[in-house]
Amino acid sequence: MRAMLNLYNTLTRRRDAFEPLEPGIVKLYTCGPTVYNVAHLGNFRAYIFEDILRRTLEYRGYRVVQVMNLTDVDDKTIRGAIAAGISLDAFTQQFKDAFFEDLKTLRIKPAEHYPAATAHIPDMIALIERLIERNHAYVADDDSVYFNIASYPAYGRLARLDLSSLQPGTRVAHDEYAKDNVADFALWKAWDADDGDVAWDSPWGRGRPGWHIECSAMCMRYLGETFDIHTGGIDNIFPHHEDEIAQSEAATGKPLARYWLHCAHLIIDGQKMSKSLGNFHTLRDIVAMGFRGREIRYLLASAHYRQTLNFTFDALHAVRSALDRIDTFRQRLQQVAGGITVSQETALPDWAQNTAAKFDQAICDDLNTAAAYGALFETIHEGNRLMDGGRVSDRDAAAVLTMFDRWDRVLAIMTPDADATTVNGAEDPVIAGLLEQRQAARQGKNFKESDRIRDLLRDKGWIVRDTPAGQELKRAHITSDRHSLDGSIACAQ
């Protein structure tokens, strides 16, 4: 019997069985980037979680309609454009382009819609007008428009806020504010000098939207007034998602989203990521160090999305060993299968049926990727043991390969990167180049240089040996208390 898909709903504070509003279709809104800079690893931890969610829904047979917004007008983007001395569009476009390139690097599936806030100003104005008509918003003396949270008694429900100390009429104009700053928030901000030339006409005068109204207008534009799932990082719960719910439901009288999912933080070497600590990393920083998108994706998905993920370079090196085990096992299966293929309906051998059930149960238990990895490596361990004894038939090997392909529709980590080049087993062109330099050094009898490159390769996670057939390259299996021998990685809870 197939496992029921259960998702932890921040709104109810429990795992809820998932059922979409419309049979067979899931409408999903995922909070996207504020494009004032290149996205960092913490951002991509959330985007990987959302990708796993989407892929799991598709694995379960649903058609997903995903919307991911691009916040290209807010306090940060305006400050950045003014500091750079260029238009808001020119400033944000470079980071939009970088974002889409990074999504490809991490094998994140594209959403159906990527609405930019600046392209949906009329939708935001119309939504604000509805709120004013329903007495949930008011125009202040400076022609800014604020949401009146006293008019919406359910305010604070998502974040479980205590509103007993609320001071009626207190306002906050900026887009992000502290967790103890419960106040009327800006829906429309009247133009001032800090905005430079960023402004649009509205019934209340020249100005621009507040951050929170942007997501409400765009998610309802593409998904309707009520949809299935809304996601983001835990730092979005308040104020952003709380404000989204208030303004959307006050305007429509309907629930905005039925399931709210939130991803925990990523930390670096046990500390919060911070430029002042020197541990602030973008995806591009890590790739420039010689790591591949597949390796980074594996690590970012290695802990349950609701648990803090402790990112370390020891763990990232250990990922190489884990992926090497996957690749080696798949190669063995391909050799045993001998080129035959089977359908997804082909019966699995008993030893794989057990782990197939564990994988399904794990991924349907609130996207438990850590347990799914466990099922993967249990399959590899048992399959290797049986192949060592010659007890895996060609048909069974083909069936397990098909099962892995099915699992990879969720995990997306089982095949080398499409742009990888291979020289004596090296996927990374940087590694391939070092191998060529070492070979040239040996041919020139420059053994000191040869040894230096050998040590450099070892530092990058490779072991090179000289054989009569040439250089033999193998992933280094690093010993660390941060990972276990089966290739799984232990992360902070």
N, C-alpha and C positions, 0 to 999 in steps of 0.2 A: 504494500500500500504506500502511495506517495505521501511524503511528509507535507503537512500544512505549512504554508508560508506565514510566519509570525514576525512582526516588526515592532520594535519598542517605540511607542508613541509618547513623545514628550508631553502632549496635551493631557493624556490619561495617566501617565507615569506607570505604564504597564506594557507588556507584550500583547499586542492585539492581532488576532487573525486577520490577514489581509483579504479584503474583497473590494474590487473596484466598483465605482458607481455604474459604469457601463460594462457589461460582460465582454471580456476579451481585450479591453483597451484600458491602459493606465495613463492618466494625465499627470505629469510630473514637473514640478517647478524646482529648479536648483539655483540657489543664489550664486551668481557668477562674480567675476572680478571687478573691483574698482580700478580702472585702467589709468592709474597715475604713476605706475612703476611696473617693472617686471615682477611677475608673481613669484613668491618664495615657497620653500618646501612645505611650510605649514598650510598654505593655500592648497597645494596639490595633494596633501593628505586628505583634505575634504573632497577635492574633485575626484580622487581615486575612489573614495567611499561612494560617492554618487554614481560613479561609473559601475562599480560592483553592484549597486542597487539596480541600476538600469539593466545590466547584463543578467542579473538574477531574475528580474521580471520577464525578460525575453526568454531565458532558459525555462521558465515556467509556462511559456507559450503565449504570453501577453504581447500585444502590440503597444509600444510605448510612444507617447507623444511628449517629448521633453522640451522645456523652455529654460534657457539659461540667459539671464540678463547680463548686459554689459553696462556698468555704471560709468558713464562718460561725462557726467556733470554732477559735481558735489564740491564740498569745500576743498578736498585734496586736489582734485583735477584742476580746479580753477587756480589754486595757488601755484601748482606746478606749471601751468601754461603761462601764467604771468611771469614767474621766475625765469622761464626759458625764453620769454619774449616772442612766443609764437601763438597762433590761434589755438583755441581749445580743441578743434577737430584735428589739427596737425599734431598737437601734443599727445592726444589719446590714441590716434591711429597707430603710432609706432608700438604701443603697448598691446593694442588689440592684435596686431600682426604677430607679435612675440608670443602672446597667449595661445593663439591657434597653432603655432609651430610647436610649442611645448606640449600641447594636448596630443599631437601626433607622436612626439617623442615617448610619451608615457602610454601610448596605445589607448587613449581615452576616446570612446566612440563619440562622434559629433551629435549634438542635439538637433532637433528638427528646427528650432528657432533660436536665434541669438539677438533678441531685440536690444537696440541701444536706446538709452534713456532720451537722448537728444532727438530721436526720431519719433518720439511718442508724447511730446508736450501737449498736443490737443487732447489726448486721452486723459492725461493728468488733470488738465483744467476742467474737463467735463466731470471727472470724479470729485474734484473739490467743490464744484457747483452743486452736485448732489448732496454733499455733506453740509453745505451751508443751508440748502433748502430744508434739510431735515433737522436743523438746529444742532448739529454735531460739530460745527466749525464756525468761526467768527473772523471778521476782518478787524485787525488791530489798527491803532492810530497811524502807524507808519505804512499802512496798506499791505502788510504781510497778513497771511491767513494762518490761523492756528486751529488745531483739533482740540476740542474741549473734552478732556478725558472724564470730567465729572458727568458728562451727558451719556456716558457708556459704562454702566455699572459692572460689566464683565471685565473691564480693563484689569490686567494683571493676572489673568487666569492661566496663561501659558507659563509665565515665569514664577507663578505663585508669590506674587508681591503682596506685602502688607501695606494697604493704602490708608491705614488709620491716621498716619501722620501727614497725609496729603494736604498741601496748602493750595486751596482753590485759586485759580488765576495766575499761578506761577508759570512762567513761560521759559522755554529753551529754544533758541533759534538755530544753533548749530546742529549738524547732522548726527553726530555721535556724542553721547553723554554718559556720565557715570551711572552705575547700577542703583545708586541711592538718590538719583535725581529724577524723581517722578514728577512730570510737569506737562503742561500743554505743549505740544510740539508743532513745529512749523510744517505746514503743507505747501505754502507758497511764500517765498522770501522776496520782499520788495528789494529792488536793486539798490546797492550802495557801492561806494568806490572800490571796496575790496573785490567786487565781482568783475572789474575791468569792463570789457565789452560783451560779457556773457549775460544776455537777457532776452526775454521773449515778452510779447504783448499778452495781456490777460485782462479779464473784466475788472481787475483790481489795480491795474497799472503794470509797468514794466517790472520784470523780476524773473525768478527761476523756481523750479520745484524743489521741495525738500527731498532728502534721500528716500525716506520711507514711502512716500506716495508713489515713487517711481515703480517699485516692485508691485504694489497693488494694482496699478493701472496696467502694467504689462502682463502680469500673470492672468488677470481677468480678460484681457484683450485676446489672448491666445488659447486659454484653457477654460474660460467660462467663469461665472461667479462662484461656483463651487467645483473643486477638482479633488483629485485623489491624494497626492503626496506633495508636501513642501519640505525642502531640506536646507541645511546650512551648517555652519560651525556653532558650537555651543555659545560662542561670544555673540552670535546673532539673536539668541533667544530674547534678550533685552538689551537695548530698546527696540531693535529693528523689527523682529518678528512680532513682538507684542504690539507695536504700533501698526504694523501691517494688518494684523487681525482686527484691531479696533476700527481703523478707518474703512477697511473693506466691509466688515460685517455691519457697521453702522450705516454704510451707504446702501447695502443690498438687503439687509435683514436675513441673510443666509450665511451658513458656515463657509469660511474661505477654503480651508483644506481639512480633510478628514484625518490625515496622518501627518504628524510633524516629526521628522527625524533629524537628529543633531549629532555631529561628529566631535569627539574630544580633541584636545590640543596635541600638537607635536612639540616635543622638547628635544634639545640637543645635548647629548652627554649629561643628562640629568638636570639641565638648566633651561629656563625659558629662553627661546631664541631672541637675541637682542644684538643690535649693531654695537652697542657699548661693550658687550662681552666678547665681541669678535667671533660669534658663532652664528651669524646671520648668513644663510645660504639661499641662493636661488637655484632652481633646477639647472640653469646654465653653468653656475659655479661648479656643481657636482659633475656635470658632463665634461667640463673642461679639465677635470682631474683624471679623466680616463674611464669613468664609469658610464655604462650604457643605460638607456631608458628602461630596458627590461629589468635590469638589476634594481634600479631605483623604485620602479613600480612594485616589484616583489616585496621590497622592504616596507614601503608605505602601506601595503595591504596585509602585512604580517601580523598585526594585532587587531583585535576586534575594534570596530570603528568607535565604540563608546568608551574605550580605554585609552589612556594617554599612551602615545607612541614615543619611545625613547630612541631617537635616531643617533647612531654612532657609526663611525667609520669602521670599527671592528665588525659591527653587524653587517655593514655593506660589503666588506670583504668576504664575510661568511656566506653571503648570498651567492657569490660566485661559485662556491663549492656546492651549494644546494642546486643551483641551476645546472652545474656540470653533472650532478647525479641524475637530474631529469633528462638531460640530453643523452647521456650515456645509456640510460635505460631505454629510452625511445629507440636509439640506434640498435640495441640488442633485440628489441621487439621486431623492428623492421627486418633484421637479418633472419629471425626465426619465421616471420610471416612470409618471407620470400616473395613479396610483391602482391600477394592476394589481398583483396579488400572485402569487407563485409558491411552490411547495413547496420544502422543503429538498433534495429530490432533483434539482431543476432544475440543469442544467449551468451552471457559471460561465463567464464569458468567460476567455480564455487569461490575460489579465493578472491576473485575480483568482485563478485556479487556482494560480498560482505563490505568491502571498502566503498563500493558504489553507493550502498545504502547509507554509509557513514557520511559520505560527501554530501548527498542530498539532504540528510538531516542537519548537517552543519550549516550549509548555506541557507537553508530555509529557517534556521533558528536565529533570526535577526542578523543574517549575513555574517555568520561566524567564520571568517576567513582563516583564523588561526587553526580551528578544528578541521577545516577543509584542507589546509596544507598537511595536517596530520594524516588525513585519509590518503592524500596523494603519496606521502612518503611511506606509509604502511604498504601501499600497493607496490611501490618500488622495492621495498625490502623483501616482501613475499615473492614477487615476481622474479627478482634476481636469484633468490634461493632455489626456486623451482627450475629456472633456466640453467643454473649451475648443474642440476641433476638431470637435465635433458627432459624435463617433465612438462614442458609447455608446447602444445601443438601449434602448427602454423595458423589454424583457425582461431585458437584462443589468443594468440599474440595479436592477430588482426583485430579481434574484438576489443581487446584492451586498448589498442591504439585508437580505435574509434571512440571508446569511452573517454580517453584523454582529450581527444578533439572536442568532445561534448563539454567536458569540464573546462576546457580552455575558452569556451564561449563566455564563461564567467570570469576566470582568472586572468586570461590573456598574458601568460608568462611562459608558456611551454615551448615556444619556438624562438630561434635567434632573431634579432632585429633584421628587418628586411634589407636595410642598407649596409649590413655587416659584410666585410670581406674576410676571406679565410686564407691564411697562409700557414701551412703546417699546423692547422687546428686553431689558429688565433682568429677570433671574430673581430677584434678591434683593430682598425688600421694603424693605430699608434703602436700596438703590440707587434703587428706584422712588420712595421718599419724597423722596430728595435731588433727583431729577429734577423732581418736582412743586414742591418749594421753589424750585428754580432757575427754573422756568417762571413761577412767581408773581413772583419777583424781577424778571425781565425785563419782565413785563407792567406792573409798577409802576415800571419804568425805574430800578431799583436795580441798576445794572450792576456796582458794586463787590461786592455780595453775590452776584450771578450768577457773577462771575469766581471768587470765593472757593469757591463750591460746585463750579464746574468743576475747580478745582485739587484739591479734596478728592476728587472722583470719579476724577481722574487718579491720585492717591495710592492709591486703592482698586483700581486696575487697569482703569479705564474711560476712554475718550475720548468726549467729547460734542461734537457739531457742531450748529450752527444752520442749518437748511435751510428753504426756503419751506413745506415740509410739516410743520415742527416740529423738535423735538430728535431728533437721530440719535445712537444710542449704539452703541459698538463696543468690544470687549475691546482693551485695550492689549497690544501685542506687545512685551514687555519685553526689552531686550537685556541678556544676562547670560552670563558664562562658565560658568554652572552649567547651562545648557540649550542644546540645539542648535536649528537653525532648523526641523527637522522636528517639533518639539514634544516630543521625548523629553528626559528629564532625566538628567543625569549625577550619580551619587551616589558617595560614598566607598566604596572597596573594602575 
